[in-house]
Amino acid sequence: MTASEQITDEVTSWPGVEAGPGKRGEFAFKVGHREIGHLHGDRSAHFSFPRDVWAELSDQGRIADHPVFPGRVGPAARRIDSQADVDDVIALMRLNYERVVERHGLPEAA
C-alpha cells in the first residue's frame, strides 16, 4: 500500500473520522467539522497544533514549518519519505484526534 493508503486506512478506522478531498487539492481528515490533518499525496502531511504542542513537536524534530506559513507557530508540515514517517504522521493525526474528541466529543453520527 502507498503511504496515503496506509494513513487513510488507519485514520478512518477511528470513530467519527471522515476523509475526503479538500478545497485546495488536499485529502483532509475531519472529526465533525474540525480537521485533524490533511495529506498532499504520498509526500507530505499538514496539521495545525496549539502553540505549546507545536513547540514541543518542533523541538523533537517531528514537524517543520508549514510551507504556506513559514515562521508561524501552529501550522505544521511533515514530509513522508519512509515507513517511519508514515507511522509518525498517523501518530500526529492521533494526537489531534484525541485533542478534538476530548474537547468537543464525537459527532453524533459516530
Secondary structure by P-SEA (a helix, b strand, c coil): ccaaaaaaaaaaacccccccccccccccccccccccccccccccccccccaaaaaaaaaacccccccccccccccbbbbbccaaaaaaaaaaaaaaaaaaaaaccccccc
